Amino acid sequence: MTGDYNSEDKSIMKISAQAKNKSRLQELIDFVKISGYKKVGVANCKGVQKYADRFVALLRKSGLEVFAVNCRESGLDACQICEDMHGPCCDPVSQAGYLNEMKTDFNINFGLCLGHGLLFQKYSKAPVTTFLVKDFAHNHNVMDYLTEENND
Protein backbone atom coordinates (compact mmCIF):
# COMPACT_ATOMS: atom_id res chain seq x y z
CA MET A 1 0.00 0.00 0.00
CA THR A 2 1.38 3.41 -0.93
CA GLY A 3 0.25 6.90 -0.13
CA ASP A 4 -1.66 9.08 -2.55
CA TYR A 5 0.43 12.27 -2.68
CA ASN A 6 -0.87 15.49 -4.20
CA SER A 7 1.53 18.12 -5.62
CA GLU A 8 1.77 20.00 -2.29
CA ASP A 9 2.59 16.76 -0.44
CA LYS A 10 5.24 15.89 -3.04
CA SER A 11 6.79 19.34 -2.63
CA ILE A 12 7.06 18.86 1.14
CA MET A 13 8.67 15.46 0.61
CA LYS A 14 11.18 16.93 -1.86
CA ILE A 15 12.08 19.83 0.43
CA SER A 16 12.47 17.41 3.36
CA ALA A 17 14.94 15.38 1.31
CA GLN A 18 16.95 18.53 0.53
CA ALA A 19 17.12 19.52 4.21
CA LYS A 20 18.04 16.13 5.74
CA ASN A 21 21.25 14.65 7.19
CA LYS A 22 21.96 17.55 9.53
CA SER A 23 21.18 18.29 13.15
CA ARG A 24 17.44 18.53 13.75
CA LEU A 25 17.83 22.27 14.32
CA GLN A 26 19.69 22.84 11.05
CA GLU A 27 17.28 20.55 9.21
CA LEU A 28 14.37 22.63 10.54
CA ILE A 29 16.00 25.95 9.60
CA ASP A 30 16.83 24.68 6.11
CA PHE A 31 13.32 23.29 5.64
CA VAL A 32 11.76 26.63 6.62
CA LYS A 33 14.05 28.61 4.30
CA ILE A 34 13.77 26.26 1.31
CA SER A 35 9.97 26.28 1.76
CA GLY A 36 9.97 30.06 1.56
CA TYR A 37 8.36 30.53 4.95
CA LYS A 38 9.03 33.99 6.38
CA LYS A 39 7.25 34.05 9.75
CA VAL A 40 7.83 31.22 12.21
CA GLY A 41 5.81 30.68 15.36
CA VAL A 42 7.03 28.90 18.48
CA ALA A 43 4.51 27.67 21.05
CA ASN A 44 6.24 26.48 24.18
CA CYS A 45 5.50 25.17 27.63
CA LYS A 46 6.40 27.58 30.43
CA GLY A 47 8.23 24.69 32.12
CA VAL A 48 10.88 24.64 29.37
CA GLN A 49 11.09 28.43 28.98
CA LYS A 50 14.88 28.70 29.28
CA TYR A 51 15.30 26.17 26.45
CA ALA A 52 12.62 27.85 24.36
CA ASP A 53 14.34 31.23 24.74
CA ARG A 54 17.62 29.73 23.49
CA PHE A 55 15.81 27.99 20.62
CA VAL A 56 14.10 31.22 19.56
CA ALA A 57 17.43 33.08 19.71
CA LEU A 58 19.04 30.46 17.45
CA LEU A 59 16.18 30.70 14.94
CA ARG A 60 16.47 34.49 14.90
CA LYS A 61 20.25 34.28 14.52
CA SER A 62 19.68 32.20 11.39
CA GLY A 63 17.69 35.10 9.93
CA LEU A 64 14.15 33.93 10.61
CA GLU A 65 11.37 36.21 11.85
CA VAL A 66 10.10 34.45 14.96
CA PHE A 67 7.00 34.96 17.12
CA ALA A 68 7.01 33.07 20.41
CA VAL A 69 4.30 32.48 22.98
CA ASN A 70 4.34 30.35 26.12
CA CYS A 71 1.37 28.37 27.39
CA ARG A 72 0.59 30.69 30.32
CA GLU A 73 0.73 34.09 28.58
CA SER A 74 -3.02 34.38 28.06
CA GLY A 75 -3.73 34.44 31.80
CA LEU A 76 -6.35 31.70 31.56
CA ASP A 77 -7.54 30.60 34.98
CA ALA A 78 -7.91 26.83 35.34
CA CYS A 79 -11.43 27.21 36.76
CA GLN A 80 -12.53 28.21 33.23
CA ILE A 81 -11.56 24.68 32.12
CA CYS A 82 -12.66 22.75 35.21
CA GLU A 83 -14.45 24.14 38.26
CA ASP A 84 -12.32 21.95 40.55
CA MET A 85 -9.11 23.60 39.37
CA HIS A 86 -7.74 27.05 40.20
CA GLY A 87 -4.74 29.16 39.25
CA PRO A 88 -2.87 29.75 36.02
CA CYS A 89 -3.66 27.25 33.28
CA CYS A 90 -2.02 26.29 30.02
CA ASP A 91 -3.87 27.70 27.01
CA PRO A 92 -2.82 26.05 23.73
CA VAL A 93 -5.89 27.37 21.89
CA SER A 94 -4.81 30.95 22.67
CA GLN A 95 -1.24 30.11 21.63
CA ALA A 96 -2.55 29.03 18.22
CA GLY A 97 -4.80 32.08 18.08
CA TYR A 98 -1.90 34.46 18.77
CA LEU A 99 0.28 32.87 16.10
CA ASN A 100 -2.67 32.89 13.67
CA GLU A 101 -3.04 36.65 14.34
CA MET A 102 0.68 37.10 13.64
CA LYS A 103 0.05 35.28 10.34
CA THR A 104 2.88 32.83 10.86
CA ASP A 105 3.67 30.57 7.90
CA PHE A 106 4.99 27.67 9.97
CA ASN A 107 4.68 26.80 13.67
CA ILE A 108 6.78 24.77 16.06
CA ASN A 109 5.57 22.89 19.13
CA PHE A 110 8.34 23.26 21.67
CA GLY A 111 7.65 21.06 24.69
CA LEU A 112 3.88 21.34 24.98
CA CYS A 113 2.13 18.62 26.98
CA LEU A 114 0.69 15.86 24.81
CA GLY A 115 -2.95 17.01 24.84
CA HIS A 116 -1.97 20.67 24.67
CA GLY A 117 0.15 19.96 21.61
CA LEU A 118 -2.80 18.23 19.97
CA LEU A 119 -5.04 21.24 20.60
CA PHE A 120 -2.36 23.67 19.43
CA GLN A 121 -1.97 21.74 16.19
CA LYS A 122 -5.74 21.50 15.73
CA TYR A 123 -6.24 25.28 15.97
CA SER A 124 -3.07 26.41 14.18
CA LYS A 125 -3.74 27.68 10.66
CA ALA A 126 -0.09 27.10 9.72
CA PRO A 127 1.57 23.67 9.48
CA VAL A 128 3.07 22.48 12.78
CA THR A 129 6.09 20.36 13.61
CA THR A 130 7.39 19.33 17.02
CA PHE A 131 10.95 20.17 18.00
CA LEU A 132 11.04 19.26 21.69
CA VAL A 133 9.00 16.53 23.32
CA LYS A 134 8.65 17.41 26.99
CA ASP A 135 9.62 14.56 29.30
CA PHE A 136 10.84 15.69 32.71
CA ALA A 137 11.41 12.09 33.85
CA HIS A 138 14.13 11.64 31.21
CA ASN A 139 15.44 15.21 30.83
CA HIS A 140 13.42 15.55 27.60
CA ASN A 141 15.21 12.59 26.02
CA VAL A 142 12.39 10.25 25.03
CA MET A 143 14.93 7.87 23.54
CA ASP A 144 15.68 6.80 27.11
CA TYR A 145 12.49 4.71 26.95
CA LEU A 146 13.96 2.68 24.14
CA THR A 147 17.24 1.74 25.76
CA GLU A 148 17.54 -1.86 26.74
CA GLU A 149 17.95 -1.23 30.48
CA ASN A 150 14.67 0.74 30.66
CA ASN A 151 12.45 -1.79 28.92
CA ASP A 152 10.99 -3.45 32.01
Residue pairs with C-beta under 8 A, 6 or more apart in sequence:
3 9
5 13
12 35
15 31
15 34
15 35
16 31
18 30
18 34
19 27
19 28
19 30
19 31
19 34
20 27
21 27
22 30
24 131
25 55
25 58
25 131
28 108
28 129
28 131
29 59
29 62
29 64
32 40
32 64
32 106
33 62
33 63
33 64
35 105
35 106
37 105
37 106
38 65
38 105
39 65
39 66
39 67
39 102
39 103
39 104
39 105
39 106
40 59
40 64
40 65
40 66
40 67
40 104
40 105
40 106
40 107
40 108
41 66
41 67
41 68
41 69
41 99
41 102
41 104
41 106
41 107
41 108
41 124
41 126
42 52
42 55
42 56
42 59
42 66
42 67
42 68
42 69
42 107
42 108
42 110
43 68
43 69
43 70
43 71
43 92
43 95
43 96
43 99
43 107
43 108
43 109
43 110
43 112
43 120
43 124
44 51
44 52
44 55
44 68
44 69
44 70
44 71
44 110
44 111
44 112
44 132
45 52
45 70
45 71
45 90
45 110
45 111
45 112
45 113
45 116
45 134
46 70
46 71
46 72
46 90
47 111
47 134
47 136
48 110
48 111
48 132
48 134
48 140
49 70
51 110
51 111
51 132
51 140
52 68
52 70
52 110
52 111
55 110
55 131
55 132
56 66
56 68
59 66
60 66
67 98
67 99
67 102
67 104
69 94
69 95
69 98
69 99
70 95
71 90
71 91
71 92
71 95
71 112
71 116
72 88
72 89
72 90
72 91
73 91
73 94
73 95
73 98
74 91
74 94
74 95
74 98
75 88
76 88
76 89
76 90
76 91
76 94
77 86
77 87
77 88
77 89
78 85
78 86
78 87
78 88
78 89
79 85
79 86
80 89
81 89
90 112
90 113
90 116
92 112
92 116
92 117
92 119
92 120
92 123
93 119
93 120
93 123
95 120
96 107
96 119
96 120
96 122
96 123
96 124
96 125
97 123
99 107
99 124
99 126
100 123
100 124
100 125
100 126
104 126
105 126
106 126
106 127
106 128
106 129
107 120
107 124
107 126
107 127
107 128
107 129
108 128
108 129
108 130
108 131
109 117
109 120
109 121
109 128
109 129
109 130
109 131
109 132
110 130
110 131
110 132
111 132
111 133
111 134
111 140
112 120
112 134
113 134
117 130
120 128
121 128
132 140
133 140
133 142
134 140
135 141
135 142
135 144
138 144
138 145
144 150
